[in-house]
Amino acid sequence: MGSDHVGKLPVEFMSGDECLFCHRNDVGPTWASNRHGRTIRTADRDAAPLRLMEKSSALADFTAQIELVIGGSNRQRFLKRARSTAS
């Protein structure tokens, strides 16, 4: 569950509930107006980085799978949903 992550490698993202386990009182009430609310967000299909990736033959197939973005204007990572391996 929640633990002190300062100075440690980032934990694997599970859900917003994992963040709010520790941060429900300091971040939760102001979520919409602080940077935490933009940590992971829906990918903007019209954003310049995604449009450039779509033009690349090496990245076009991957671009179609991108659903979420993490990061800010200096550095972003593009995320796709994990596919379940359960049968």
C-alpha positions as CSV (number, residue, x, y, z in Angstrom):
1,M,0.0,0.0,0.0
2,G,1.1,3.6,0.4
3,S,4.6,4.3,1.5
4,D,7.1,7.2,1.5
5,H,8.4,7.4,-2.1
6,V,10.5,10.5,-1.8
7,G,14.0,9.9,-3.1
8,K,13.1,6.4,-4.4
9,L,12.4,5.1,-7.9
10,P,8.8,5.6,-8.9
11,V,6.4,2.9,-8.1
12,E,4.5,1.2,-10.8
13,F,1.3,3.1,-11.5
14,M,-1.8,1.3,-10.4
15,S,-4.6,3.8,-10.2
16,G,-5.4,7.2,-8.8
17,D,-6.6,5.4,-5.6
18,E,-3.0,4.4,-5.0
19,C,-1.9,8.1,-5.0
20,L,-4.8,9.2,-2.8
21,F,-4.1,6.5,-0.2
22,C,-1.4,8.9,1.1
23,H,-2.3,12.2,-0.5
24,R,-6.1,12.3,0.1
25,N,-5.9,15.3,2.5
26,D,-3.2,17.4,0.8
27,V,-3.7,16.7,-2.9
28,G,-7.2,15.4,-3.2
29,P,-9.2,18.5,-2.3
30,T,-7.2,20.7,-4.8
31,W,-6.8,18.0,-7.5
32,A,-8.4,20.0,-10.4
33,S,-6.3,23.1,-9.7
34,N,-2.8,21.6,-9.1
35,R,-0.3,19.8,-11.3
36,H,-1.1,16.4,-9.9
37,G,-4.4,16.5,-11.8
38,R,-2.4,16.5,-15.1
39,T,0.0,13.7,-14.1
40,I,-1.8,11.1,-16.3
41,R,-4.4,12.3,-18.8
42,T,-6.2,11.3,-21.9
43,A,-4.0,11.7,-25.0
44,D,-4.9,14.6,-27.2
45,R,-5.1,13.1,-30.7
46,D,-4.5,16.6,-32.2
47,A,-1.3,17.3,-30.1
48,A,1.8,18.0,-32.2
49,P,3.8,15.1,-30.8
50,L,1.2,12.5,-31.7
51,R,0.7,14.1,-35.2
52,L,4.4,13.8,-35.8
53,M,4.5,10.2,-34.6
54,E,1.6,9.3,-37.0
55,K,3.7,10.5,-39.9
56,S,6.6,8.1,-39.0
57,S,6.4,4.7,-40.6
58,A,8.2,3.2,-37.6
59,L,5.8,4.8,-35.0
60,A,2.5,5.0,-36.8
61,D,1.2,1.6,-35.6
62,F,2.2,2.4,-32.0
63,T,0.6,5.8,-32.2
64,A,-2.8,4.3,-32.8
65,Q,-2.5,2.4,-29.4
66,I,-1.7,5.5,-27.3
67,E,-4.5,6.3,-25.0
68,L,-2.9,8.2,-22.1
69,V,0.0,10.7,-21.6
70,I,2.1,11.2,-18.5
71,G,4.4,14.2,-18.0
72,G,4.5,17.9,-18.8
73,S,5.7,20.2,-21.6
74,N,9.4,19.3,-21.1
75,R,9.0,15.5,-21.2
76,Q,6.1,13.2,-22.0
77,R,5.6,9.5,-22.1
78,F,2.9,7.9,-24.1
79,L,0.9,5.0,-22.6
80,K,-1.3,2.3,-23.8
81,R,-3.5,0.0,-21.8
82,A,-2.0,-3.4,-20.8
83,R,-3.8,-6.3,-22.5
84,S,-5.0,-8.9,-20.1
85,T,-3.3,-12.3,-20.4
86,A,-6.0,-14.1,-18.4
87,S,-8.0,-16.6,-20.4
